[in-house]
Amino acid sequence: MIVEEGSGKTVRGRRILSGAPDGYWWAVASLVALVSATMLMHESASWVLDLAPLWGAPVNIRAYSCDAHSLGLVFGYAVTQVCGSRFARLVREGLFWTLFFIAMLVDVLAFYWCLSAPSAVFVVVAVQFVSAAAGAWFLVAVSQVAWAADSRLFMTTVVAVVGLTTLIVQGLFSMLEATAPLLVSELLHLGLVVVAALCLMRAMAPHSCFANGYGEVAFAPIRSRDDSRVAEAASSDEGDASLASGAQPTVSRRRVPLCVRLFVIVGAYSTVFGFLHVIPLALPLGVVSRVASFIVGALIALALFALTLRGGSGVDVSLIWNRFYRFVFPVVCVAALLGPLTNSTEFLPALIMQACALYYFDALLAMACSVISRAINAAPFQVFARAFLIRSIGFLLGNLIGSAVYEHVELDTAAFSVIGTAVFVLLALVTFNMNSERYAKTVWGLLPREDPRGRYERAREERCREVAAQFGLTEREAEVLRLLAQNKRPREIGDVLVVTVATVRSHVHAIYTKTGVHSSGELVKLVECSQDKS
């Protein structure tokens, strides 16, 4: 039985790899190569740079390099949004990509020249900016192939990209940095750019998923739902009932767009990650500790990612949000609080937890972008660009705060305790005040024109709230009612609410008693009756 189960998993894995659309894996390979090249430039600067004189005073050029890298990411993602239509036209042109990869080769050569010329060390900051902006641009361009991938295939893609880039940058090149001449790293770095160019050339073949994604496939425009549209939706759904009862039309009291809620959630976590990324610069870390923290953290994060998302089957935004606050929140809080307790082991446990939380966070964010772009039939590159722009802004802010702390605060046990407490309080406030599947389903407030299915689901949720208020259901019973109306089973409800099946059955029994129904069929009729009439 064990052999059969293992062979079944192997067959499914081969089916996922062989069943990918034309040119898909070539696009993924180009993404791995170029993202590795841009990450390597950032990590190499962190390995080599230290203090440098500026106007007669020593400054930490390594921190400036990190800030330039983060600012370049923000710039790259922002450009794809400001010039979205022009961006979609450029990525289909072979001439543009020729110039793009030539510029990347020149950037890599300039970077290694700066490392060998002490007087030009501050030019590294400009080189880092260009490299990061190009990497962000390239990631957004290649993310368009997500339109042709189902949840299982895209989940495999996320694991492959994160795993391979970590092994290349933190594994291969970290060993070369410690054992081989700088010229070897430079040649292999240039080779990554060349491999990315060749793979993208294959991915852009006619009728490939990359070419069709920017030419043949039609996507719905993304529109932000502002307060006026919310008011219109409210009046269209509730207008008849309000007029019948003699009540005056009401305007939504929510004045903050949903995209701001997303910014608070993703931005707050990214700020913490950016802050924790800079703080280790003050720690006396060896090469082994630094490399081991990233590799072990990535392995744990990817295993957790695959296990918690059920292998990619049945993944929706609500499930991703559930995994976000169940796993990312505790892991990053533990990482921040572990600092003062792990100084005897070169802070290795804390650094592994930090890396694990960051990789898991990025994997979930990428998966959410893929799921949402399919749900609303939007161009994936637009969704990815907006999400990772928010992530990069938060990371940049965290870098700046971390650099200020690094320069002005002595990082002793007391300082680490204060940092850990501040991180816990911030993330607890953000996580548990934004914990709503209703907002998760409309992430970014970028839903297009609502289709009949979306209208039906929204009306069903409104009816569930009416039934809960009419029969005096508790908040937890109302949540169970809403999930029952979605035809979820007790075990699935338990997974979503993080309770046992016995607890779910107890809530179901209470709902039956209060509403006077005796079966799930009667409960569904109770929820849908007025909805069907409307």
Helices and strands as residue ranges (DSSP letters): H 2-18, H 24-48, E 51-54, E 57-60, H 61-82, H 84-90, H 94-116, G 118-120, H 123-142, G 143-148, H 151-166, I 167-173, H 174-179, H 182-203, H 209-214, H 227-245, H 258-278, G 279-282, H 287-308, G 310-312, H 317-323, I 324-328, H 329-338, G 339-341, G 343-345, H 348-375, H 380-408, H 413-433, H 437-441, G 443-445, H 452-470, H 475-485, H 490-497, H 501-515, H 520-533
